[in-house]
Amino acid sequence: DRDDPAFKDPTKPVGIGYDTEDEAKAAMAREGWDGYVHYNKTGKWRRLVASPFPQKTPHLSAIELLADEGYLVVAGGGGGVPYSLNPDGTIRREAAVIDKDLESAVIASSLGIERFVISTGVDYVKWDYGKPDEKDPDKKEKNFYSINYDELCSLLDEDASKPKDKKQFKDGQMGPKLAAARYFLEHSAYPNARVLITHAN
C-alpha cells in the first residue's frame, strides 16, 4: 500500500555500505534515496528503505496445491519482491523490504493454517533482551512461556507509544515477529489458533 506510513519512516538498511557519511550523502543526492543510516553491525553508512506491511501474496493457489500434495513449501523467505499496483492494475516495483515474518503471517492466515511457527535465534521471547536485567515472561505452560492475544496487543500498543530507542521489542529484532503473531491471530479462521516463536532446534 503506497499510503503505508512506513514509507515516511524508512528503517531497513540495504545495499552496499559507504565508509563515510559524506559518501552516503553524495549517494543519497545522486540516487534519490529516502534516507541513510550508520549501520552498527558493519560500521558502514547504508541506504534506508521502508518496510511496509504486506497486503497480499500472489500465487497462493500454487503454494496451497503443493502443500496439499505433501510437499514442504518454502515461500515468503526474505519477504519476496515488493510491488504496488497502479490504478490500471499494472505492477510498480517499490524500494522497500517486506519483512519475512509478516509475509509468512499473511500466507499462513490466507491458507487457513491453525498453528503458525516463527523460527528465530532464541528459545522464546524475552523482556529486556541482551541487557543485564533480561527476564523471562511470567507464565509458563508445559515447556513454553505463553501470553494470550489481549496481552500481546497490550504489549505492542504500549511499545508503539514509545520512542524507537525505548521500545521493548525493536524493529529488526522481535518487534516484527510479535506483529506477525498478532496479525495471524486476528485473521485466523480457528478460534484456538496459536503462534509459536522459538529456536529452530
Secondary structure, 3 states (H helix, E strand, C coil): CCCCHHHHCCCEEEEEEECCHHHHHHHHHHHCCCEEEEECCCCEEEEEEECCCCCCCCCHHHHHHHHHCCCCCCCCHHHCCCEEECCCCCEEECCECCCHHHHHHHHHHHCCCCEEEEEECCCCCCECCCCCCCECCCCEECCEECCCHHHHHHHHHHHHCCCHHHCCCCCCCCHHHHHHHHHHHHHCCCCCCEEEEEECC
